């Protein structure tokens, strides 16, 4: 590792609530900033429109002031406004002859790019992407997708990584469930509430903890409609300490998403010995070998979701076995220290060129 490598990293404010922020925080907590000379510039926050605009302007000014001092610009990108905003940073970095690493996080990028962009916008985006020296994607599926537009030699798969907690004793109980994610249709939370409405008739002591923000008004409306007030606990956005506390107490982590890249929340849940019930979208099948470390269903299939939850309620052996396999998998393939090493290798190779 070398502090001689100077990296200017671009991404959201570190108090923004989301998976991208969790990834950046894990880099810091695992010491990437101690291994290279790294400066992080926040380019957006999740406050009011005026505060967002101020943050964007200040982030842009800070970027311009610092660009000449660094060798590599590492850009964290999602979809929609994030794509256009970060493309601007990439183009400025290349005009300044900097090496650029683009780190793609957005699970909804394909839908955005194919359905919401004009031909002119598509050309601009992919022309910009092709200027990058290396593009990090989160799964084989995303590498295959981007290889349609970009040389596959430029694309590197680096899985999201998590810090593995020290071993502890866990009492498994499939009636204790948790959902962590944005409160929206895309994350499948409304499907989960519908499945819960069927389950409470047979298992009136089931508990679902929900951590996240978004469409809270609709969430509370459905909880009331399905008569789930005694079974669902809504905690809002959880800080890291509270999130891990809740993951320790839960046994089923349920994320029935319609779109994903590689959700770090699933990896965190596995590291805390939760059995995963999710969907076969994005990079999730690369985390979960269906039936081994969790169960993957079709997005929107509420009957399948209901049946899978009930399976674990009635089968303690499967619950214990899959919980153990989930923990083994995340330790072997998704340790944040391995991710840090892979990122450093990219920096090192770019500096040598």
C-alpha positions as CSV (number, residue, x, y, z in Angstrom):
1,X,0.0,0.0,0.0
2,X,1.3,3.5,-0.8
3,X,0.3,6.9,0.4
4,X,2.0,8.2,-2.8
5,X,-1.2,7.3,-4.7
6,X,-3.5,10.4,-4.6
7,X,-7.2,9.6,-5.0
8,X,-10.0,12.2,-5.2
9,X,-13.2,10.3,-4.5
10,X,-16.6,11.8,-5.5
11,X,-19.9,10.7,-4.0
12,X,-22.9,11.6,-1.9
13,X,-22.7,13.3,1.5
14,X,-21.8,10.7,4.0
15,X,-24.9,11.4,6.0
16,X,-27.2,10.6,3.0
17,X,-29.3,7.5,3.7
18,X,-28.5,4.8,1.2
19,X,-26.4,1.9,0.1
20,X,-23.8,4.0,-1.7
21,X,-23.0,5.9,1.5
22,X,-22.7,2.5,3.4
23,X,-20.1,1.4,0.8
24,X,-18.0,4.6,1.3
25,X,-18.3,4.5,5.1
26,X,-17.0,0.9,5.0
27,X,-14.0,2.1,3.0
28,X,-13.2,4.6,5.7
29,X,-13.8,2.2,8.6
30,X,-11.6,-0.4,6.9
31,X,-8.8,2.2,6.4
32,X,-8.6,2.8,2.6
33,X,-7.9,6.5,3.4
34,X,-4.8,5.3,5.4
35,X,-3.5,3.1,2.6
36,X,-3.7,5.9,-0.1
37,X,-3.7,9.7,0.0
38,X,-7.5,10.0,-0.3
39,X,-9.8,13.0,-0.2
40,X,-13.6,12.6,-0.4
41,X,-15.8,15.3,-1.9
42,X,-19.5,15.3,-1.2
43,X,-21.5,16.4,-4.2
44,X,-25.1,16.0,-3.1
45,X,-27.2,15.6,0.1
46,X,-30.8,14.6,0.8
47,X,-32.1,17.8,2.2
48,X,-34.3,20.5,0.7
49,X,-34.0,21.6,-2.9
50,X,-32.1,24.7,-2.0
51,X,-29.7,22.9,0.3
52,X,-29.1,20.3,-2.4
53,X,-28.3,23.0,-4.9
54,X,-25.9,24.7,-2.5
55,X,-24.2,21.3,-1.8
56,X,-23.8,20.6,-5.5
57,X,-22.3,24.0,-6.2
58,X,-19.9,23.8,-3.2
59,X,-18.9,20.3,-4.1
60,X,-18.2,21.3,-7.7
61,X,-16.1,24.3,-6.5
62,X,-14.1,22.0,-4.2
63,X,-13.6,19.5,-7.0
64,X,-12.2,22.2,-9.3
65,X,-9.9,23.5,-6.5
66,X,-8.5,20.0,-5.9
67,X,-8.4,18.2,-9.2
68,X,-4.9,19.2,-10.1
69,X,-3.5,17.8,-6.8
70,X,-4.6,14.2,-7.4
71,X,-3.7,11.4,-9.8
72,X,-7.0,9.4,-9.8
73,X,-10.6,10.5,-9.6
74,X,-12.9,7.7,-8.2
75,X,-16.5,8.5,-9.1
76,X,-19.4,6.8,-7.3
77,X,-22.5,6.9,-9.6
78,X,-26.1,5.8,-9.5
79,X,-28.9,6.5,-12.0
80,X,-30.8,9.5,-13.4
81,X,-29.5,12.9,-12.0
82,X,-26.5,11.1,-10.5
83,X,-25.5,9.9,-13.9
84,X,-25.6,13.3,-15.6
85,X,-24.0,15.0,-12.6
86,X,-21.1,12.5,-12.4
87,X,-20.6,12.5,-16.2
88,X,-19.8,16.2,-15.9
89,X,-17.1,15.4,-13.2
90,X,-15.7,12.6,-15.4
91,X,-15.3,14.9,-18.4
92,X,-13.6,17.6,-16.4
93,X,-11.2,15.0,-14.9
94,X,-10.3,13.7,-18.3
95,X,-9.7,17.3,-19.6
96,X,-7.2,17.5,-16.8
97,X,-5.5,14.3,-17.9
98,X,-6.5,12.4,-14.7
99,X,-7.1,8.6,-14.5
100,X,-10.8,8.0,-13.8
101,X,-12.4,5.1,-12.0
102,X,-16.2,4.9,-12.4
103,X,-18.0,2.9,-9.7
104,X,-21.5,2.0,-10.8
105,X,-24.0,1.4,-8.0
106,X,-27.5,2.0,-9.4
107,X,-29.7,-1.1,-9.7
108,X,-32.1,0.8,-11.8
109,X,-29.6,2.0,-14.4
110,X,-30.7,-0.3,-17.2
111,X,-34.3,0.8,-16.9
112,X,-33.2,4.5,-16.7
113,X,-30.9,4.2,-19.7
114,X,-33.1,2.2,-22.0
115,X,-36.5,3.7,-21.2
116,X,-35.9,7.2,-20.1
117,X,-33.0,8.4,-22.2
118,X,-33.1,9.8,-25.7
119,X,-30.7,8.6,-28.3
120,X,-28.7,11.8,-27.8
121,X,-28.6,11.3,-24.0
122,X,-27.5,7.6,-24.5
123,X,-24.7,8.7,-26.8
124,X,-23.5,11.3,-24.3
125,X,-23.6,8.9,-21.4
126,X,-21.7,6.0,-23.1
127,X,-19.2,8.4,-24.7
128,X,-18.4,9.6,-21.2
129,X,-18.2,6.1,-19.8
130,X,-15.8,5.1,-22.5
131,X,-13.4,7.9,-21.4
132,X,-13.0,6.2,-18.0
133,X,-9.9,4.1,-17.4
134,X,-11.7,1.5,-15.3
135,X,-15.3,0.8,-14.5
136,X,-16.2,-1.1,-11.4
137,X,-19.5,-3.0,-11.4
138,X,-21.0,-5.1,-8.7
139,X,-21.9,-8.3,-10.5
140,X,-21.2,-10.5,-13.5
141,X,-24.7,-9.6,-14.8
142,X,-23.8,-5.9,-14.8
143,X,-20.4,-6.6,-16.5
144,X,-22.3,-8.4,-19.3
145,X,-24.7,-5.5,-19.7
146,X,-22.1,-2.8,-19.9
147,X,-19.9,-4.8,-22.2
148,X,-22.5,-4.1,-24.9
149,X,-21.2,-0.5,-24.9
150,X,-17.8,-0.5,-23.3
151,X,-14.7,-2.7,-23.8
152,X,-14.9,-5.6,-21.3
153,X,-11.2,-5.1,-20.5
154,X,-12.1,-1.8,-18.9
155,X,-14.8,-3.4,-16.6
156,X,-13.9,-4.9,-13.3
157,X,-16.2,-6.8,-11.0
158,X,-15.7,-5.9,-7.3
159,X,-18.4,-7.1,-5.0
160,X,-19.7,-4.9,-2.2
161,X,-18.0,-5.9,1.0
162,X,-19.0,-5.7,4.6
163,X,-17.2,-5.8,7.9
164,X,-17.7,-9.2,9.5
165,X,-18.9,-9.0,13.1
166,X,-17.2,-11.1,15.8
167,X,-19.0,-14.4,16.4
168,X,-21.9,-14.4,18.8
169,X,-24.7,-16.7,19.9
170,X,-27.9,-16.2,18.0
171,X,-31.3,-17.6,18.9
172,X,-33.1,-18.2,15.6
173,X,-36.8,-17.6,15.3
174,X,-38.4,-17.3,11.9
175,X,-41.2,-15.2,13.3
176,X,-38.8,-12.4,13.8
177,X,-38.4,-10.7,10.4
178,X,-36.7,-7.5,9.2
179,X,-36.9,-5.3,6.0
180,X,-34.2,-2.7,5.4
181,X,-34.5,-0.4,2.4
182,X,-36.3,2.5,0.8
183,X,-40.0,2.5,1.4
184,X,-41.2,2.2,-2.2
185,X,-42.8,-0.3,-4.6
186,X,-39.4,-1.0,-6.2
187,X,-38.1,-2.5,-2.9
188,X,-41.2,-4.8,-2.6
189,X,-42.2,-3.6,0.8
190,X,-45.9,-3.4,-0.2
191,X,-45.8,-7.0,-1.4
192,X,-44.3,-8.0,1.9
193,X,-47.1,-6.3,3.8
194,X,-49.7,-8.1,1.7
195,X,-48.0,-11.4,2.5
196,X,-48.0,-10.5,6.2
197,X,-51.7,-9.9,6.0
198,X,-52.2,-13.6,5.1
199,X,-49.7,-14.8,7.7
200,X,-51.1,-13.1,10.7
201,X,-54.3,-15.2,10.4
202,X,-52.2,-18.3,11.2
203,X,-49.3,-16.8,13.2
204,X,-50.5,-13.9,15.2
205,X,-47.2,-13.5,17.0
206,X,-45.1,-12.8,13.9
207,X,-43.0,-9.6,14.0
208,X,-41.8,-7.5,11.1
209,X,-39.3,-4.7,11.7
210,X,-39.1,-2.1,9.0
211,X,-36.1,0.3,8.7
212,X,-36.1,2.9,6.0
213,X,-37.6,6.1,4.7
214,X,-39.6,7.0,1.6
215,X,-43.3,6.7,1.1
216,X,-44.2,6.5,4.8
217,X,-47.8,7.8,4.3
218,X,-48.6,4.8,2.0
219,X,-46.7,2.4,4.3
220,X,-48.8,3.4,7.4
221,X,-52.0,3.3,5.3
222,X,-51.4,-0.3,4.3
223,X,-50.4,-1.3,7.8
224,X,-53.8,0.0,8.9
225,X,-55.7,-1.5,6.0
226,X,-54.2,-5.0,6.6
227,X,-54.6,-4.7,10.4
228,X,-50.9,-5.2,11.1
229,X,-50.4,-2.6,13.8
230,X,-49.6,-5.3,16.4
231,X,-47.2,-7.1,14.1
232,X,-45.2,-4.4,12.3
233,X,-42.7,-2.0,13.9
234,X,-41.6,0.9,11.8
235,X,-38.3,2.5,12.9
236,X,-37.5,4.9,10.1
237,X,-33.9,5.2,9.0
238,X,-31.5,3.3,11.3
239,X,-28.0,4.4,12.1
240,X,-25.3,1.7,11.9
241,X,-25.4,0.8,15.6
242,X,-29.2,0.5,15.6
243,X,-29.3,-1.4,12.3
244,X,-26.8,-4.0,13.5
245,X,-28.7,-4.3,16.8
246,X,-31.9,-5.1,14.9
247,X,-30.1,-7.6,12.6
248,X,-28.9,-9.5,15.7
249,X,-32.5,-9.8,16.9
250,X,-34.0,-10.9,13.6
251,X,-33.8,-14.2,11.8
252,X,-35.4,-13.6,8.4
253,X,-34.2,-10.7,6.2
254,X,-36.8,-10.0,3.5
255,X,-36.1,-7.8,0.5
256,X,-38.5,-8.6,-2.4
257,X,-37.1,-6.0,-4.7
258,X,-38.0,-5.4,-8.4
259,X,-34.6,-3.8,-9.2
260,X,-31.2,-4.2,-7.5
261,X,-27.5,-4.0,-8.2
262,X,-25.8,-5.8,-5.3
263,X,-27.6,-4.7,-2.1
264,X,-25.2,-4.3,0.8
265,X,-28.1,-4.7,3.2
266,X,-28.3,-8.4,2.2
267,X,-24.6,-8.9,2.9
268,X,-24.9,-7.2,6.3
269,X,-27.9,-9.4,7.1
270,X,-26.0,-12.5,6.2
271,X,-23.1,-11.5,8.4
272,X,-25.5,-11.3,11.3
273,X,-26.8,-14.9,10.5
274,X,-30.1,-13.9,8.9
275,X,-31.7,-16.2,6.4
276,X,-32.4,-14.2,3.2
277,X,-35.6,-14.1,1.3
278,X,-35.2,-12.0,-1.8
279,X,-35.7,-11.9,-5.6
280,X,-33.8,-13.2,-8.6
281,X,-32.9,-9.7,-9.9
282,X,-29.7,-7.8,-10.5
283,X,-26.6,-9.2,-8.7
284,X,-28.7,-10.9,-5.9
285,X,-28.3,-14.4,-7.5
286,X,-24.5,-13.9,-7.3
287,X,-24.8,-13.5,-3.5
288,X,-27.5,-16.1,-2.9
289,X,-27.3,-19.6,-4.3
290,X,-31.0,-20.3,-4.2
291,X,-31.9,-22.8,-1.6
292,X,-28.4,-22.8,0.0
293,X,-27.8,-19.3,1.6
294,X,-31.4,-18.1,1.1
295,X,-34.4,-18.3,-1.1
296,X,-35.0,-16.3,-4.2
297,X,-38.5,-15.7,-5.6
298,X,-40.0,-13.9,-8.6
299,X,-40.6,-10.2,-7.9
300,X,-44.2,-9.5,-7.3
301,X,-45.1,-13.1,-6.5
302,X,-46.9,-12.6,-3.2
303,X,-48.0,-16.2,-2.9
304,X,-44.5,-17.5,-3.3
305,X,-43.3,-14.9,-0.7
306,X,-46.0,-16.0,1.8
307,X,-45.1,-19.7,1.3
308,X,-41.4,-19.1,1.7
309,X,-41.8,-17.3,5.0
310,X,-44.2,-20.0,6.2
311,X,-41.7,-22.7,5.2
312,X,-39.1,-21.3,7.7
313,X,-41.6,-20.7,10.4
314,X,-42.4,-24.4,10.3
315,X,-38.9,-25.8,9.6
316,X,-36.3,-24.9,12.2
317,X,-33.8,-27.3,10.7
318,X,-33.8,-25.4,7.3
319,X,-33.6,-22.1,9.1
320,X,-30.5,-23.1,11.1
321,X,-28.8,-24.8,8.1
322,X,-29.3,-21.9,5.7
323,X,-28.3,-19.3,8.4
324,X,-25.0,-21.1,8.8
325,X,-24.4,-21.3,5.0
326,X,-25.2,-17.5,4.7
327,X,-22.6,-16.7,7.3
328,X,-20.0,-18.9,5.6
329,X,-20.6,-17.3,2.2
330,X,-20.3,-13.7,3.4
331,X,-17.1,-14.5,5.3
332,X,-15.5,-16.2,2.2
333,X,-16.5,-13.8,-0.6
334,X,-17.7,-10.5,0.8
335,X,-15.2,-9.4,3.4
336,X,-14.6,-5.6,3.0
337,X,-10.9,-6.2,3.4
338,X,-10.9,-8.2,0.1
339,X,-12.8,-5.4,-1.6
340,X,-10.2,-2.8,-0.4
341,X,-7.4,-4.9,-1.8
342,X,-9.0,-5.1,-5.2
343,X,-9.6,-1.4,-5.3
344,X,-6.0,-0.7,-4.4
345,X,-4.8,-3.0,-7.2
346,X,-6.8,-0.9,-9.7
347,X,-5.2,2.4,-8.3
348,X,-1.8,0.8,-8.5
349,X,-2.1,-0.4,-12.1
350,X,-3.5,3.0,-13.2
351,X,-0.6,4.9,-11.7
352,X,1.9,2.6,-13.4
353,X,0.4,3.2,-16.9
